[in-house]
Structure formats: C-alpha cells, structure tokens
Amino acid sequence: MNQPARPGSDRQTLRLTVSRAPLRENVRRALLRNLLRGEPPAGSSISEPALAAALGISRTPLREALLGLQSDGFLSSEPGRGFLVAPLERREVEEIYPMLWTLESLALETSEMPGAGRLKELENSNRRMAKTRQDPEAALENDRLWHEALLGGCTNTLLLETIAALKNRAFRYEFAYMQGSGRVITSVAQHREIVDALRQGDRERAVARLESNWRVSVEFLVPWLEAARGGHVTHGPPTQR
C-alpha cells in the first residue's frame, strides 16, 4: 500500500489519471481520491504550477477543481500560501458523525424492508469485509458497499447524495486513523446485528444498531486525534467493531 507523501510533495500526481471533458470534474475526482488517502498529508501546501505540469493541463481547470474541493471542505487557502490540505480536527469528527447516523437512520426508516435477496447481499458483503482486516482501503471500501446495499431501498436521491458526501469526509479520518494507529477497523459484528434485526422485521432495532455503528467511530477517532495533537500515536492490532 502506498505510504502518505511528505508535506509539500507532488507524489500524489503519480496516481492521477485524467480523461476528457468535463476536465475539471475528472481532475477533481482524481485529486479527491488521493486526498482521502492522505496524499498529500493534512496541512500540506499544494503547488499549482507543479501539479498542472504533472497532469499536463492548464491552470484553469486545476484551479476550478481545487476551488471545488475547498468548497467541499478538503482544502483551505491562505493569502500568499495558496491551497492547503485541510487539517484533521476533532471538531469536524464531532460534526460529521452525528449527521451520518441521523441521515442514514432516516434513510433506513423510510426504505422498503429488504427482501431475502438484499439480506443475502448484505451477508455476503459482510463476509467479504471480514477478510480485509489487514487492508485499510479494502476495509473501508467494503464498508461503503455494505452501507449502500443497506440503503438500497431508499428512493430519496438527495438524501443519499448528502450521505455519500459526508462519507467522503469520514473516509479521510478513518483511513488516516487506520494508517496511523496500525488498527484496521471492521464492523462485521455490528453489521450482523443490523441484518438479524431486519430479518426479524424489527426496523426500530436495526436503526438503533445502525446509530451505534456510527457512534463507535467517534469513540476511537476523538482519542486518537487528541493523542496525535500531543505527539502520541497509538499502535495496536486490528480491531473489529
């Protein structure tokens, strides 16, 4: 797995692939993929000339993409310094996750109850997740796919889009935690409880377990961020929740 680049590095350009129009959106997606994985790390400055040259594009679509990422909360800017990768902050964690568990709960409450086919899909997805305890990126990707399947009966497109945007911001924190702490977090046990509740037709219990699933993230992220601020990074074995 790639290691995070050093601050100020343009290593992230090695992973970028930019296809045709709309160019700014392709650039934005490519940059976002790297930012979510800590490339470059939080607090790093971004050299627009170097990045534009590496991508083989003009500064205009690059700046449009960077402004979009700033609007989405992944970048900040300062006079004389240009764009900077947004820091990882406790405040943001404490804002993002309550929104996630509230909105996902709403989506599940307003979805059709899953039939046998979707329940089987959720079980298979959960088994795949159980095999990713040494790979942060695979664990997070399988978790995303599991939650998408869980909410597959929700027809509120705007709600699902809002949830997806928040999950991008959460992904950045969880990936950084797993890389920095040495722990790979999986939700196999909690996912199983949610599926069991749905199989029994107990939507209320499934929603309660779903909220607990997201609350746990705050419980491990906040202490880790506080330790990182003090220069103490915890390391340990893979963790399952």
C-alpha positions as a Markdown table, in Angstrom:
| # | Residue | x | y | z |
|---|---|---|---|---|
| 1 | Met | 0.0 | 0.0 | 0.0 |
| 2 | Asn | 1.3 | 3.5 | -0.8 |
| 3 | Gln | 2.6 | 5.4 | 2.2 |
| 4 | Pro | 1.5 | 9.0 | 2.7 |
| 5 | Ala | 3.6 | 11.6 | 0.8 |
| 6 | Arg | 5.7 | 14.1 | 2.7 |
| 7 | Pro | 4.3 | 17.6 | 3.1 |
| 8 | Gly | 4.9 | 19.7 | 0.1 |
| 9 | Ser | 5.5 | 16.7 | -2.1 |
| 10 | Asp | 3.8 | 16.3 | -5.5 |
| 11 | Arg | 3.9 | 12.5 | -5.3 |
| 12 | Gln | 0.1 | 12.4 | -5.4 |
| 13 | Thr | 0.4 | 13.2 | -9.1 |
| 14 | Leu | 1.7 | 9.7 | -9.8 |
| 15 | Arg | -1.7 | 8.2 | -9.2 |
| 16 | Leu | -3.7 | 10.7 | -11.2 |
| 17 | Thr | -5.4 | 9.8 | -14.5 |
| 18 | Val | -7.4 | 12.5 | -16.2 |
| 19 | Ser | -9.7 | 11.7 | -19.0 |
| 20 | Arg | -11.6 | 14.0 | -21.3 |
| 21 | Ala | -14.3 | 16.6 | -20.6 |
| 22 | Pro | -15.6 | 17.7 | -18.2 |
| 23 | Leu | -11.9 | 18.1 | -17.4 |
| 24 | Arg | -12.4 | 20.0 | -14.1 |
| 25 | Glu | -14.6 | 17.2 | -12.7 |
| 26 | Asn | -12.1 | 14.5 | -13.8 |
| 27 | Val | -9.3 | 16.4 | -12.1 |
| 28 | Arg | -11.4 | 16.9 | -9.0 |
| 29 | Arg | -12.2 | 13.2 | -8.7 |
| 30 | Ala | -8.6 | 12.3 | -9.2 |
| 31 | Leu | -7.4 | 14.7 | -6.6 |
| 32 | Leu | -10.1 | 13.8 | -4.2 |
| 33 | Arg | -9.2 | 10.1 | -4.4 |
| 34 | Asn | -5.7 | 11.0 | -3.2 |
| 35 | Leu | -6.8 | 13.4 | -0.6 |
| 36 | Leu | -9.0 | 10.8 | 1.0 |
| 37 | Arg | -5.9 | 8.6 | 1.3 |
| 38 | Gly | -3.7 | 11.2 | 2.9 |
| 39 | Glu | -1.8 | 12.2 | -0.3 |
| 40 | Pro | -0.5 | 14.8 | 0.3 |
| 41 | Pro | -0.9 | 14.8 | 4.2 |
| 42 | Ala | -3.1 | 17.1 | 6.1 |
| 43 | Gly | -1.6 | 20.6 | 6.3 |
| 44 | Ser | 0.5 | 20.2 | 3.2 |
| 45 | Ser | 0.7 | 23.0 | 0.6 |
| 46 | Ile | -0.3 | 22.4 | -3.0 |
| 47 | Ser | 1.9 | 23.7 | -5.8 |
| 48 | Glu | -0.5 | 24.6 | -8.6 |
| 49 | Pro | 2.2 | 25.1 | -11.2 |
| 50 | Ala | 3.9 | 21.7 | -10.4 |
| 51 | Leu | 0.6 | 19.9 | -10.3 |
| 52 | Ala | -0.7 | 21.4 | -13.5 |
| 53 | Ala | 2.6 | 20.5 | -15.2 |
| 54 | Ala | 2.4 | 16.9 | -13.9 |
| 55 | Leu | -1.1 | 16.5 | -15.1 |
| 56 | Gly | -0.4 | 18.1 | -18.5 |
| 57 | Ile | -3.3 | 20.6 | -18.1 |
| 58 | Ser | -3.7 | 24.3 | -17.8 |
| 59 | Arg | -4.0 | 26.1 | -14.5 |
| 60 | Thr | -7.7 | 27.0 | -15.2 |
| 61 | Pro | -9.3 | 23.5 | -14.8 |
| 62 | Leu | -7.0 | 22.7 | -12.0 |
| 63 | Arg | -7.9 | 25.8 | -10.1 |
| 64 | Glu | -11.6 | 25.1 | -10.7 |
| 65 | Ala | -11.1 | 21.6 | -9.3 |
| 66 | Leu | -9.2 | 22.9 | -6.3 |
| 67 | Leu | -11.9 | 25.5 | -5.5 |
| 68 | Gly | -14.5 | 22.8 | -5.6 |
| 69 | Leu | -12.5 | 20.7 | -3.2 |
| 70 | Gln | -12.2 | 23.8 | -0.9 |
| 71 | Ser | -15.9 | 24.2 | -1.0 |
| 72 | Asp | -16.3 | 20.6 | 0.0 |
| 73 | Gly | -14.1 | 21.0 | 3.0 |
| 74 | Phe | -11.0 | 19.1 | 1.8 |
| 75 | Leu | -8.8 | 22.1 | 1.2 |
| 76 | Ser | -8.3 | 25.6 | 2.6 |
| 77 | Ser | -6.5 | 28.6 | 1.3 |
| 78 | Glu | -4.4 | 31.4 | 2.7 |
| 79 | Pro | -3.2 | 34.6 | 1.1 |
| 80 | Gly | 0.4 | 34.1 | -0.1 |
| 81 | Arg | 0.3 | 30.4 | 0.6 |
| 82 | Gly | -2.3 | 29.2 | -1.9 |
| 83 | Phe | -4.2 | 25.9 | -1.3 |
| 84 | Leu | -3.5 | 23.7 | 1.8 |
| 85 | Val | -4.9 | 20.3 | 2.6 |
| 86 | Ala | -7.4 | 20.7 | 5.4 |
| 87 | Pro | -6.3 | 19.6 | 8.9 |
| 88 | Leu | -7.8 | 16.6 | 10.7 |
| 89 | Glu | -9.8 | 18.1 | 13.6 |
| 90 | Arg | -11.8 | 16.7 | 16.5 |
| 91 | Arg | -14.5 | 19.4 | 15.8 |
| 92 | Glu | -15.2 | 18.0 | 12.3 |
| 93 | Val | -15.5 | 14.5 | 13.6 |
| 94 | Glu | -18.0 | 15.6 | 16.2 |
| 95 | Glu | -20.0 | 17.3 | 13.5 |
| 96 | Ile | -19.8 | 14.7 | 10.7 |
| 97 | Tyr | -20.7 | 11.6 | 12.5 |
| 98 | Pro | -24.0 | 12.7 | 14.2 |
| 99 | Met | -25.1 | 13.9 | 10.8 |
| 100 | Leu | -24.2 | 10.5 | 9.3 |
| 101 | Trp | -26.0 | 8.4 | 11.9 |
| 102 | Thr | -29.1 | 10.7 | 11.8 |
| 103 | Leu | -29.3 | 10.7 | 8.0 |
| 104 | Glu | -28.6 | 7.0 | 7.5 |
| 105 | Ser | -31.2 | 6.2 | 10.2 |
| 106 | Leu | -33.7 | 8.4 | 8.3 |
| 107 | Ala | -32.9 | 6.6 | 5.0 |
| 108 | Leu | -33.3 | 3.2 | 6.6 |
| 109 | Glu | -36.6 | 4.2 | 8.3 |
| 110 | Thr | -38.0 | 5.4 | 5.0 |
| 111 | Ser | -36.8 | 2.5 | 2.9 |
| 112 | Glu | -38.7 | -0.6 | 1.9 |
| 113 | Met | -37.9 | -3.5 | 4.2 |
| 114 | Pro | -35.2 | -5.6 | 2.5 |
| 115 | Gly | -36.3 | -8.9 | 1.0 |
| 116 | Ala | -34.4 | -12.2 | 1.0 |
| 117 | Gly | -32.2 | -11.2 | -1.9 |
| 118 | Arg | -30.9 | -8.0 | -0.3 |
| 119 | Leu | -30.4 | -9.6 | 3.1 |
| 120 | Lys | -28.3 | -12.3 | 1.3 |
| 121 | Glu | -26.3 | -9.5 | -0.4 |
| 122 | Leu | -25.7 | -7.8 | 3.0 |
| 123 | Glu | -24.5 | -11.1 | 4.5 |
| 124 | Asn | -22.1 | -11.8 | 1.6 |
| 125 | Ser | -20.8 | -8.2 | 1.7 |
| 126 | Asn | -20.2 | -8.6 | 5.5 |
| 127 | Arg | -18.2 | -11.9 | 4.9 |
| 128 | Arg | -16.0 | -10.1 | 2.4 |
| 129 | Met | -15.4 | -7.4 | 4.9 |
| 130 | Ala | -14.2 | -10.0 | 7.5 |
| 131 | Lys | -11.4 | -10.8 | 5.1 |
| 132 | Thr | -10.0 | -7.3 | 5.0 |
| 133 | Arg | -8.6 | -6.9 | 8.5 |
| 134 | Gln | -5.1 | -6.1 | 7.2 |
| 135 | Asp | -6.0 | -3.7 | 4.5 |
| 136 | Pro | -7.5 | -0.3 | 5.5 |
| 137 | Glu | -8.5 | 0.7 | 2.0 |
| 138 | Ala | -10.3 | -2.6 | 1.3 |
| 139 | Ala | -12.0 | -2.5 | 4.7 |
| 140 | Leu | -13.3 | 1.0 | 4.1 |
| 141 | Glu | -14.4 | 0.2 | 0.6 |
| 142 | Asn | -16.3 | -2.9 | 1.7 |
| 143 | Asp | -17.9 | -0.9 | 4.5 |
| 144 | Arg | -19.1 | 1.7 | 2.0 |
| 145 | Leu | -20.6 | -1.0 | -0.3 |
| 146 | Trp | -22.3 | -2.7 | 2.7 |
| 147 | His | -24.0 | 0.6 | 3.7 |
| 148 | Glu | -25.0 | 1.3 | 0.1 |
| 149 | Ala | -26.7 | -2.1 | 0.0 |
| 150 | Leu | -28.4 | -1.5 | 3.3 |
| 151 | Leu | -29.9 | 1.7 | 2.0 |
| 152 | Gly | -30.7 | 0.2 | -1.4 |
| 153 | Gly | -34.5 | 0.5 | -0.7 |
| 154 | Cys | -34.3 | 4.3 | -0.2 |
| 155 | Thr | -35.7 | 6.4 | -3.1 |
| 156 | Asn | -34.7 | 9.8 | -1.7 |
| 157 | Thr | -31.8 | 10.7 | -4.1 |
| 158 | Leu | -30.9 | 13.9 | -2.4 |
| 159 | Leu | -30.7 | 12.2 | 1.0 |
| 160 | Leu | -28.4 | 9.5 | -0.5 |
| 161 | Glu | -26.2 | 12.1 | -2.2 |
| 162 | Thr | -25.8 | 14.0 | 1.1 |
| 163 | Ile | -24.9 | 10.8 | 2.9 |
| 164 | Ala | -22.3 | 10.0 | 0.2 |
| 165 | Ala | -20.6 | 13.4 | 0.5 |
| 166 | Leu | -20.4 | 13.1 | 4.3 |
| 167 | Lys | -18.9 | 9.6 | 4.0 |
| 168 | Asn | -16.1 | 11.0 | 1.9 |
| 169 | Arg | -15.2 | 13.3 | 4.7 |
| 170 | Ala | -15.5 | 10.5 | 7.2 |
| 171 | Phe | -13.3 | 8.2 | 5.0 |
| 172 | Arg | -10.4 | 10.6 | 5.2 |
| 173 | Tyr | -10.4 | 10.4 | 9.0 |
| 174 | Glu | -10.9 | 6.6 | 9.2 |
| 175 | Phe | -8.2 | 5.9 | 6.6 |
| 176 | Ala | -5.8 | 8.3 | 8.5 |
| 177 | Tyr | -6.6 | 6.5 | 11.8 |
| 178 | Met | -6.0 | 3.1 | 10.4 |
| 179 | Gln | -2.7 | 4.1 | 8.8 |
| 180 | Gly | -1.5 | 6.0 | 11.8 |
| 181 | Ser | -2.7 | 3.6 | 14.6 |
| 182 | Gly | -2.0 | 0.3 | 12.9 |
| 183 | Arg | -5.6 | -0.8 | 13.6 |
| 184 | Val | -7.9 | -1.8 | 10.8 |
| 185 | Ile | -11.5 | -1.2 | 11.9 |
| 186 | Thr | -14.2 | -3.5 | 10.6 |
| 187 | Ser | -17.9 | -3.5 | 11.5 |
| 188 | Val | -18.6 | -7.2 | 11.0 |
| 189 | Ala | -20.3 | -7.9 | 14.3 |
| 190 | Gln | -22.5 | -4.7 | 14.2 |
| 191 | His | -23.5 | -5.3 | 10.6 |
| 192 | Arg | -24.6 | -8.8 | 11.5 |
| 193 | Glu | -26.8 | -7.4 | 14.3 |
| 194 | Ile | -28.4 | -5.0 | 11.9 |
| 195 | Val | -29.1 | -7.7 | 9.3 |
| 196 | Asp | -30.6 | -10.0 | 12.1 |
| 197 | Ala | -32.9 | -7.2 | 13.2 |
| 198 | Leu | -34.1 | -6.6 | 9.6 |
| 199 | Arg | -34.6 | -10.3 | 9.0 |
| 200 | Gln | -36.9 | -10.4 | 12.1 |
| 201 | Gly | -38.8 | -7.3 | 10.7 |
| 202 | Asp | -37.6 | -5.2 | 13.6 |
| 203 | Arg | -36.8 | -1.9 | 11.8 |
| 204 | Glu | -36.5 | 0.0 | 15.1 |
| 205 | Arg | -33.8 | -2.2 | 16.5 |
| 206 | Ala | -32.0 | -2.1 | 13.1 |
| 207 | Val | -32.0 | 1.7 | 13.2 |
| 208 | Ala | -30.7 | 1.7 | 16.8 |
| 209 | Arg | -27.8 | -0.7 | 15.9 |
| 210 | Leu | -27.0 | 1.5 | 12.8 |
| 211 | Glu | -26.7 | 4.5 | 15.0 |
| 212 | Ser | -24.4 | 2.6 | 17.4 |
| 213 | Asn | -22.3 | 1.5 | 14.4 |
| 214 | Trp | -21.5 | 5.2 | 13.6 |
| 215 | Arg | -21.1 | 6.3 | 17.2 |
| 216 | Val | -18.2 | 3.9 | 17.7 |
| 217 | Ser | -16.2 | 5.8 | 15.1 |
| 218 | Val | -16.3 | 8.9 | 17.3 |
| 219 | Glu | -15.2 | 6.8 | 20.3 |
| 220 | Phe | -11.9 | 5.8 | 18.6 |
| 221 | Leu | -11.3 | 8.8 | 16.4 |
| 222 | Val | -11.5 | 11.5 | 19.1 |
| 223 | Pro | -8.9 | 10.0 | 21.5 |
| 224 | Trp | -6.6 | 9.3 | 18.5 |
| 225 | Leu | -6.8 | 12.9 | 17.3 |
| 226 | Glu | -6.2 | 14.2 | 20.8 |
| 227 | Ala | -3.2 | 11.9 | 21.1 |
| 228 | Ala | -1.9 | 13.0 | 17.8 |
| 229 | Arg | -2.1 | 16.6 | 18.8 |
| 230 | Gly | 0.1 | 15.7 | 21.8 |
| 231 | Gly | 2.6 | 13.8 | 19.7 |
| 232 | His | 1.5 | 10.4 | 20.9 |
| 233 | Val | 0.3 | 8.0 | 18.2 |
| 234 | Thr | -1.2 | 4.7 | 19.4 |
| 235 | His | -0.4 | 1.4 | 17.6 |
| 236 | Gly | -2.0 | -1.9 | 18.1 |
| 237 | Pro | -3.6 | -5.0 | 16.5 |
| 238 | Pro | -6.5 | -4.9 | 14.0 |
| 239 | Thr | -9.8 | -4.0 | 15.7 |
| 240 | Gln | -13.3 | -5.2 | 14.9 |
| 241 | Arg | -16.4 | -3.4 | 15.9 |
